[in-house]
């Protein structure tokens, strides 16, 4: 019996984290409920997905419904439970270490962090694509596109190192502009019909729309469109009130559901599927239904939106590097904050990594291709789905493991019945696995071959996860020495 108690204490000690005590002393509590909703929408509502999913035809709405019911809503329930129990900096990293120990905690942190680097590049690629919706002759060479992506990355780096309240106020203003664009996209469908036009695509649903594995690959598209539920809690120590967690999950999910359905419907009403662009079809919707000039202005505003979204990706995912630095999994410099009380070193390092990846993607290719930016966008998007879904399996599994390890604490913070949380965990894991499995059956756009699609997506995903394992092994070898020389006090320093 004594040995069992000693083992339990050792397990709990192993799962304690330096960041739990240190992070709150380094950062300020500045985030309100509205701030979290804005961050959630910036992370989750990647509105061009409404154009991508149109290739599923009328079945698009079936896939959206399945995604909301099996992934978004279950994810919100699980995130609310874990976020209330452990409102710490690092969200999934912390929750998984509490549930399963250091290895799985670090692995969860890595597979939750790496998609952020890719999404930053994706946002830059989307800026290029939206610019081409305004003028197709812009940025036709890959090196030109690469320079634009780099400019977006380094702009996000600069803002990510400023005082957090200042940066968040800038992002909040962009949210208002985003709302204007969403309204324009949505009403375009009504204006098109009111002017006597017929819907450009059929909304009649037939069972054959769901036949074939290739069609079901769009379920992966939908799951991808809903990833990022837990990311605002990467800044858990910076949230003013625990009540904000519930509020951002409720209002954020509601905005995302309405916006995706609204934009998808309008896109299908106005733009024929054979003329729909997978990345800027939503802009085509406004250009065709209202006016080309207004649509171009919407595209321009969306360019600004996705530049600001890159800022959100940069500062929110950098918090995972920040926690890794505090835990001595990465060099301790990543666990420092600058005079503005933000982890500037982590933001800078993350930007450098994304910049190197951008250079590898864009600069070796010299031939002009009108589809190159779209191909890069969709392949990276799919690779993000694979890696990010890996982290989400751990998120949904954590609700079971945390309950087992901390039964009393689990009950203290529990608001939903356990049966509901258990169903959410099981359904969420199943949706994750299905999304990854179905993604490889067919490409998301006809500009790819099936073999080329699977090879490109699979290679990026496998290399990404392998890099995470290598980093863990390297960090494990030197962590003991770093911890013996560490003093768990507030660390500040120049960025």
C-alpha positions as CSV (number, residue, x, y, z in Angstrom):
1,X,0.0,0.0,0.0
2,X,2.8,2.4,0.9
3,X,4.5,1.7,-2.4
4,X,1.2,2.4,-4.3
5,X,0.9,5.8,-2.5
6,X,4.5,6.6,-3.3
7,X,3.9,5.8,-6.9
8,X,0.8,8.0,-7.0
9,X,2.7,10.9,-5.6
10,X,5.5,10.4,-8.1
11,X,3.0,10.4,-10.9
12,X,1.4,13.6,-9.8
13,X,4.8,15.2,-9.2
14,X,5.9,14.2,-12.7
15,X,2.8,15.9,-14.1
16,X,3.4,19.2,-12.3
17,X,4.6,21.9,-14.6
18,X,6.9,24.9,-14.0
19,X,4.8,27.0,-16.3
20,X,1.8,26.7,-14.0
21,X,3.5,28.8,-11.4
22,X,5.8,31.0,-13.5
23,X,3.6,32.0,-16.6
24,X,1.0,34.0,-14.5
25,X,3.9,36.1,-13.1
26,X,5.2,36.9,-16.6
27,X,2.0,37.8,-18.5
28,X,-0.9,40.1,-17.7
29,X,-4.6,39.2,-17.6
30,X,-5.9,41.3,-20.4
31,X,-8.3,39.1,-22.4
32,X,-12.0,39.7,-22.1
33,X,-14.9,37.6,-23.4
34,X,-15.1,39.7,-26.6
35,X,-11.4,39.4,-27.2
36,X,-11.7,35.6,-27.0
37,X,-14.6,35.5,-29.4
38,X,-12.6,37.6,-31.9
39,X,-9.5,35.3,-31.5
40,X,-11.7,32.2,-31.9
41,X,-13.3,33.6,-35.1
42,X,-9.9,34.6,-36.5
43,X,-8.6,31.1,-35.8
44,X,-11.6,28.9,-36.8
45,X,-13.5,30.9,-39.4
46,X,-11.4,30.5,-42.5
47,X,-14.2,31.7,-44.8
48,X,-12.6,30.6,-48.1
49,X,-13.5,27.0,-47.0
50,X,-17.0,27.9,-48.0
51,X,-15.7,28.0,-51.6
52,X,-13.7,24.8,-51.3
53,X,-16.6,22.8,-50.0
54,X,-18.9,23.8,-52.9
55,X,-17.3,21.1,-55.0
56,X,-19.3,18.6,-52.8
57,X,-22.5,20.0,-54.4
58,X,-25.7,19.9,-52.4
59,X,-24.1,17.4,-50.0
60,X,-22.0,20.3,-48.7
61,X,-24.7,21.1,-46.2
62,X,-24.8,17.5,-45.0
63,X,-21.1,17.6,-44.4
64,X,-21.4,21.0,-42.6
65,X,-24.1,19.5,-40.3
66,X,-22.0,16.4,-39.6
67,X,-19.0,18.6,-38.8
68,X,-20.9,20.8,-36.4
69,X,-22.5,17.8,-34.6
70,X,-19.6,15.5,-34.4
71,X,-16.6,17.9,-34.1
72,X,-17.3,21.5,-33.3
73,X,-20.0,21.1,-30.6
74,X,-18.3,18.1,-28.9
75,X,-15.0,20.0,-29.0
76,X,-16.6,23.0,-27.3
77,X,-17.9,20.8,-24.4
78,X,-14.6,19.1,-23.9
79,X,-12.6,22.3,-24.2
80,X,-14.9,24.0,-21.6
81,X,-14.4,21.2,-19.1
82,X,-10.6,21.0,-19.5
83,X,-10.2,24.8,-19.7
84,X,-12.0,25.4,-16.5
85,X,-10.0,22.7,-14.7
86,X,-6.7,23.9,-15.9
87,X,-6.9,27.6,-17.0
88,X,-3.1,27.6,-17.7
89,X,-0.9,29.0,-20.4
90,X,-0.5,26.3,-23.1
91,X,-4.0,24.6,-23.1
92,X,-3.6,21.2,-24.8
93,X,0.1,20.9,-23.8
94,X,-0.9,21.3,-20.1
95,X,-4.0,19.2,-20.2
96,X,-2.3,16.2,-21.9
97,X,0.7,16.3,-19.6
98,X,-1.7,16.3,-16.6
99,X,-3.6,13.4,-18.2
100,X,-0.8,11.3,-19.6
101,X,2.6,12.6,-18.5
102,X,5.5,14.5,-20.1
103,X,6.0,12.6,-23.3
104,X,2.4,12.9,-24.5
105,X,2.2,16.4,-23.1
106,X,5.1,17.5,-25.3
107,X,3.9,15.6,-28.3
108,X,0.4,17.1,-28.0
109,X,2.0,20.5,-27.7
110,X,4.0,20.0,-30.8
111,X,1.2,18.6,-33.0
112,X,-0.9,21.5,-31.8
113,X,1.9,24.0,-32.5
114,X,3.2,22.9,-35.9
115,X,-0.1,23.5,-37.7
116,X,0.1,27.1,-36.5
117,X,3.3,27.6,-38.5
118,X,1.7,26.1,-41.6
119,X,-1.4,28.2,-41.1
120,X,0.7,31.3,-41.0
121,X,2.1,30.4,-44.4
122,X,-1.4,29.5,-45.6
123,X,-2.8,32.9,-44.6
124,X,0.0,34.6,-46.6
125,X,-0.8,32.3,-49.6
126,X,-4.4,33.3,-49.2
127,X,-3.4,37.0,-49.3
128,X,-1.8,36.3,-52.7
129,X,-4.8,34.4,-54.0
130,X,-7.3,37.1,-52.9
131,X,-5.0,39.7,-54.5
132,X,-5.3,37.8,-57.8
133,X,-9.1,37.9,-57.4
134,X,-8.7,41.7,-57.8
135,X,-6.2,41.5,-60.6
136,X,-5.2,38.1,-62.1
137,X,-1.9,39.5,-63.3
138,X,-0.6,40.2,-59.8
139,X,2.1,38.0,-58.3
140,X,2.1,35.3,-61.0
141,X,5.7,34.2,-60.3
142,X,6.3,31.9,-57.3
143,X,9.1,34.1,-56.0
144,X,6.8,37.1,-56.0
145,X,4.2,35.1,-54.0
146,X,6.9,34.0,-51.6
147,X,7.9,37.6,-51.0
148,X,4.3,38.5,-50.2
149,X,4.1,35.6,-47.7
150,X,7.3,36.7,-46.0
151,X,6.0,40.3,-45.7
152,X,2.8,39.0,-44.1
153,X,4.8,36.8,-41.7
154,X,7.2,39.6,-40.6
155,X,4.3,42.1,-40.2
156,X,2.7,39.6,-37.8
157,X,6.0,39.2,-35.9
158,X,6.3,43.0,-35.3
159,X,2.7,43.2,-34.0
160,X,3.2,40.1,-32.0
161,X,6.0,41.6,-30.0
162,X,4.1,44.8,-29.1
163,X,2.0,45.4,-25.9
164,X,-0.7,42.7,-26.1
165,X,-3.6,45.1,-25.4
166,X,-2.5,47.3,-28.4
167,X,-2.2,44.3,-30.7
168,X,-5.6,42.9,-29.6
169,X,-7.3,46.2,-30.2
170,X,-6.0,46.2,-33.8
171,X,-7.3,42.6,-34.2
172,X,-10.7,43.6,-32.8
173,X,-11.1,46.4,-35.4
174,X,-10.3,43.9,-38.1
175,X,-13.2,41.7,-36.7
176,X,-15.6,44.5,-37.5
177,X,-14.3,44.6,-41.1
178,X,-14.6,40.8,-41.3
179,X,-18.2,41.1,-40.3
180,X,-18.9,43.6,-43.2
181,X,-17.4,41.2,-45.7
182,X,-19.4,38.3,-44.4
183,X,-22.6,40.3,-44.7
184,X,-21.7,41.3,-48.3
185,X,-21.0,37.6,-49.2
186,X,-24.3,36.5,-47.6
187,X,-26.6,39.1,-49.1
188,X,-25.1,38.5,-52.6
189,X,-27.2,35.3,-52.9
190,X,-30.4,37.1,-52.0
191,X,-29.7,40.0,-54.4
192,X,-28.9,37.5,-57.2
193,X,-32.3,35.7,-56.8
194,X,-34.2,39.0,-56.3
195,X,-32.9,40.2,-59.7
196,X,-34.6,37.3,-61.4
197,X,-31.7,34.9,-61.8
198,X,-31.9,31.2,-61.1
199,X,-29.5,29.5,-58.6
200,X,-26.2,28.7,-60.4
201,X,-26.2,25.2,-58.9
202,X,-28.8,22.7,-57.9
203,X,-29.7,22.4,-54.3
204,X,-31.7,19.2,-54.8
205,X,-30.2,16.5,-52.6
206,X,-29.9,12.9,-53.9
207,X,-28.5,9.9,-52.0
208,X,-26.0,9.5,-54.8
209,X,-24.4,12.8,-53.6
210,X,-23.0,10.8,-50.7
211,X,-21.9,7.8,-52.6
212,X,-18.3,7.0,-53.2
213,X,-15.4,7.6,-50.8
214,X,-14.1,10.4,-53.0
215,X,-17.2,12.5,-52.1
216,X,-16.7,11.9,-48.4
217,X,-13.3,13.6,-48.6
218,X,-15.2,16.8,-48.1
219,X,-16.0,15.8,-44.5
220,X,-12.2,16.3,-44.0
221,X,-12.6,19.8,-45.5
222,X,-15.3,20.6,-43.0
223,X,-13.3,19.2,-40.0
224,X,-10.4,21.3,-41.1
225,X,-12.6,24.4,-41.3
226,X,-13.6,23.8,-37.6
227,X,-10.1,23.2,-36.1
228,X,-8.8,25.6,-33.5
229,X,-11.4,25.4,-30.8
230,X,-8.9,25.1,-28.0
231,X,-6.3,27.5,-29.3
232,X,-7.5,30.7,-27.5
233,X,-6.8,28.9,-24.3
234,X,-3.1,28.8,-25.2
235,X,-3.3,32.1,-23.4
236,X,-5.2,30.8,-20.4
237,X,-3.2,32.7,-17.9
238,X,-4.1,35.9,-19.7
239,X,-7.8,35.6,-19.5
240,X,-9.6,37.9,-17.0
241,X,-12.4,35.6,-16.0
242,X,-13.2,31.9,-16.0
243,X,-16.7,32.8,-17.3
244,X,-15.1,34.1,-20.5
245,X,-14.3,30.5,-21.5
246,X,-17.9,29.5,-21.7
247,X,-18.9,32.7,-23.4
248,X,-16.3,32.6,-26.2
249,X,-17.1,28.9,-26.9
250,X,-20.9,29.6,-27.2
251,X,-20.7,32.8,-29.2
252,X,-17.7,31.8,-31.2
253,X,-19.3,28.5,-32.3
254,X,-22.6,30.3,-33.1
255,X,-20.8,32.9,-35.4
256,X,-18.8,30.1,-37.1
257,X,-21.9,28.0,-37.8
258,X,-24.0,30.8,-39.2
259,X,-21.1,32.3,-41.3
260,X,-20.1,29.0,-42.9
261,X,-23.7,28.1,-43.8
262,X,-24.5,31.6,-45.0
263,X,-21.4,31.9,-47.2
264,X,-21.7,28.4,-48.7
265,X,-25.3,28.9,-49.6
266,X,-24.6,32.3,-51.3
267,X,-21.6,31.0,-53.1
268,X,-23.6,28.1,-54.5
269,X,-26.5,30.3,-55.6
270,X,-24.3,32.7,-57.5
271,X,-21.2,30.9,-58.8
272,X,-21.4,27.8,-61.1
273,X,-19.3,25.0,-59.7
274,X,-17.2,24.8,-62.8
275,X,-16.2,28.5,-62.5
276,X,-15.8,28.5,-58.8
277,X,-12.3,29.1,-57.5
278,X,-11.4,27.0,-54.5
279,X,-9.8,29.8,-52.6
280,X,-11.6,33.0,-53.6
281,X,-15.0,31.8,-54.8
282,X,-16.5,33.9,-52.0
283,X,-15.1,37.0,-53.7
284,X,-16.5,35.9,-57.1
285,X,-19.9,35.7,-55.4
286,X,-19.9,39.4,-54.6
287,X,-18.3,40.3,-57.9
288,X,-21.0,38.5,-59.9
289,X,-24.1,39.3,-57.8
290,X,-23.4,42.9,-56.8
291,X,-20.6,44.4,-58.8
292,X,-17.0,43.6,-59.8
293,X,-15.8,46.8,-58.1
294,X,-17.6,46.0,-54.8
295,X,-16.3,42.4,-54.9
296,X,-12.8,43.7,-55.4
297,X,-13.2,45.9,-52.4
298,X,-14.3,42.9,-50.4
299,X,-11.3,41.0,-51.6
300,X,-9.1,43.9,-50.5
301,X,-10.6,44.0,-47.1
302,X,-10.2,40.2,-46.8
303,X,-6.5,40.7,-47.6
304,X,-6.3,43.0,-44.6
305,X,-8.3,40.4,-42.5
306,X,-6.0,37.5,-43.3
307,X,-2.9,39.7,-42.6
308,X,-4.4,40.4,-39.2
309,X,-5.4,36.7,-38.8
310,X,-1.7,35.9,-39.2
311,X,-1.0,38.1,-36.3
312,X,-3.4,36.1,-34.2
313,X,-1.9,32.8,-35.4
314,X,1.6,34.0,-34.5
315,X,0.9,35.3,-31.0
316,X,-1.5,32.4,-30.0
317,X,0.7,29.5,-31.2
318,X,3.9,31.1,-29.9
319,X,2.5,30.6,-26.4
320,X,3.1,26.9,-26.9
321,X,6.8,27.6,-27.6
322,X,6.7,29.9,-24.6
323,X,5.5,27.1,-22.3
324,X,8.0,24.7,-23.8
325,X,10.8,27.1,-22.9
326,X,9.5,27.4,-19.3
327,X,9.4,23.6,-19.1
328,X,13.0,23.5,-20.5
329,X,11.9,21.4,-23.4
330,X,13.2,24.2,-25.6
331,X,16.0,26.6,-24.7
332,X,15.0,28.8,-21.8
333,X,15.2,31.9,-23.9
334,X,11.8,30.9,-25.4
335,X,10.4,31.1,-21.9
336,X,11.2,34.8,-21.5
337,X,9.0,37.9,-22.1
338,X,10.0,41.3,-23.3
339,X,9.3,44.7,-21.6
340,X,5.8,44.5,-23.1
341,X,5.2,41.2,-21.2
342,X,4.8,39.1,-24.3
343,X,6.9,36.1,-25.3
344,X,8.7,38.0,-28.1
345,X,11.5,35.4,-28.5
346,X,9.0,32.7,-29.2
347,X,7.2,34.9,-31.7
348,X,10.5,35.7,-33.4
349,X,11.6,32.1,-33.5
350,X,8.3,31.0,-34.9
351,X,8.4,33.6,-37.6
352,X,11.9,32.5,-38.6
353,X,10.8,28.9,-38.9
354,X,7.8,29.9,-41.0
355,X,10.0,32.0,-43.2
356,X,12.4,29.2,-43.9
357,X,9.5,26.9,-44.8
358,X,8.2,29.7,-47.1
359,X,11.5,30.0,-48.8
360,X,11.7,26.2,-49.4
361,X,8.1,26.2,-50.8
362,X,8.3,29.2,-53.1
363,X,11.8,30.2,-54.2
364,X,13.2,27.0,-55.8
365,X,10.2,27.1,-58.3
366,X,10.8,29.5,-61.1
367,X,8.1,28.6,-63.6
368,X,5.0,30.7,-63.7
369,X,1.8,29.0,-62.8
370,X,-1.6,30.5,-62.3
371,X,-2.6,27.6,-60.0
372,X,0.6,27.5,-58.0
373,X,-0.6,29.6,-55.0
374,X,-3.9,27.6,-55.0
375,X,-2.0,24.3,-55.0
376,X,0.3,25.4,-52.2
377,X,-2.7,26.6,-50.2
378,X,-4.8,23.4,-50.6
379,X,-1.9,21.0,-50.0
380,X,-0.7,22.8,-46.8
381,X,-4.4,23.0,-45.7
382,X,-4.7,19.3,-46.0
383,X,-1.4,18.6,-44.3
384,X,-2.6,20.9,-41.4
385,X,-5.7,18.8,-41.2
386,X,-3.7,15.6,-40.7
387,X,-1.3,17.0,-38.0
388,X,-3.9,19.1,-36.2
389,X,-6.4,16.2,-36.1
390,X,-3.7,14.2,-34.4
391,X,-3.6,16.7,-31.6
392,X,-7.4,16.8,-31.4
393,X,-7.5,13.0,-30.8
394,X,-5.5,13.7,-27.7
395,X,-7.9,16.6,-26.8
396,X,-10.9,14.4,-26.9
397,X,-9.1,11.6,-25.2
398,X,-8.0,13.9,-22.4
399,X,-11.5,14.2,-21.0
400,X,-11.3,10.5,-20.0
401,X,-7.7,10.5,-18.7
402,X,-8.1,13.7,-16.7
403,X,-11.2,12.4,-15.1
404,X,-9.4,9.2,-14.1
405,X,-6.4,11.1,-12.7
406,X,-8.3,14.0,-11.0
407,X,-11.7,12.7,-10.2
408,X,-12.5,15.2,-7.4
409,X,-11.3,18.2,-9.4
410,X,-13.2,17.0,-12.4
411,X,-16.5,16.9,-10.5
412,X,-15.8,20.4,-9.0
413,X,-15.6,22.0,-12.4
414,X,-18.0,19.8,-14.2
415,X,-21.1,21.6,-15.7
416,X,-22.3,19.1,-18.3
417,X,-23.4,15.5,-17.3
418,X,-20.6,12.9,-17.6
419,X,-22.6,11.0,-20.2
420,X,-22.6,14.0,-22.4
421,X,-18.9,14.6,-22.0
422,X,-18.1,10.9,-22.7
423,X,-20.2,10.9,-25.9
424,X,-18.4,14.1,-27.0
425,X,-15.1,12.4,-26.4
426,X,-15.9,9.3,-28.3
427,X,-17.7,11.0,-31.2
428,X,-14.9,13.6,-31.5
429,X,-12.2,10.9,-31.7
430,X,-14.2,9.1,-34.4
431,X,-14.7,12.3,-36.4
432,X,-10.9,13.0,-36.2
433,X,-9.9,9.6,-37.4
434,X,-12.5,9.6,-40.2
435,X,-11.4,13.1,-41.4
436,X,-7.8,11.9,-41.7
437,X,-8.8,8.6,-43.4
438,X,-11.1,10.2,-45.9
439,X,-8.8,13.1,-46.8
440,X,-6.5,10.8,-48.8
441,X,-9.3,9.3,-50.9
442,X,-9.6,12.2,-53.3
443,X,-8.2,15.7,-53.8
444,X,-10.2,18.8,-52.7
445,X,-10.0,20.4,-56.1
446,X,-9.7,19.0,-59.7
447,X,-6.3,20.7,-60.2
448,X,-4.7,17.7,-58.5
449,X,-4.3,14.0,-59.4
450,X,-5.2,11.6,-56.7
451,X,-1.6,10.2,-56.5
452,X,0.0,13.6,-56.4
453,X,-2.4,14.8,-53.8
454,X,-1.8,11.8,-51.5
455,X,2.0,12.0,-51.9
456,X,2.2,15.7,-51.2
457,X,-0.1,15.7,-48.2
458,X,1.3,12.5,-46.7
459,X,4.9,13.6,-47.0
460,X,4.3,16.9,-45.2
461,X,2.3,15.2,-42.5
462,X,4.9,12.4,-41.9
463,X,7.9,14.7,-41.9
464,X,6.1,17.1,-39.5
465,X,5.3,14.4,-36.9
466,X,8.8,12.9,-37.2
467,X,10.3,16.3,-36.5
468,X,8.3,16.6,-33.3
469,X,9.6,13.2,-32.1
470,X,13.2,14.1,-32.8
471,X,12.8,17.4,-30.9
472,X,11.4,15.5,-27.9
473,X,14.3,13.0,-27.9
474,X,16.8,15.9,-28.1
475,X,15.1,17.9,-25.4
476,X,14.8,14.9,-23.1
477,X,18.6,14.3,-23.2
478,X,19.4,17.8,-22.1
479,X,16.4,18.7,-19.9
480,X,17.8,17.3,-16.7
481,X,20.8,19.5,-16.9
482,X,18.8,22.6,-17.8
483,X,16.4,22.0,-14.9
484,X,19.2,21.7,-12.4
485,X,20.5,25.0,-13.5
486,X,17.1,26.7,-13.6
487,X,15.5,28.9,-11.1
488,X,11.7,28.9,-11.4
489,X,11.2,32.7,-11.1
490,X,9.9,35.3,-13.5
491,X,12.2,35.6,-16.5
492,X,12.4,38.7,-18.6
493,X,14.8,39.7,-21.2
494,X,15.3,41.4,-24.5
495,X,13.5,40.0,-27.5
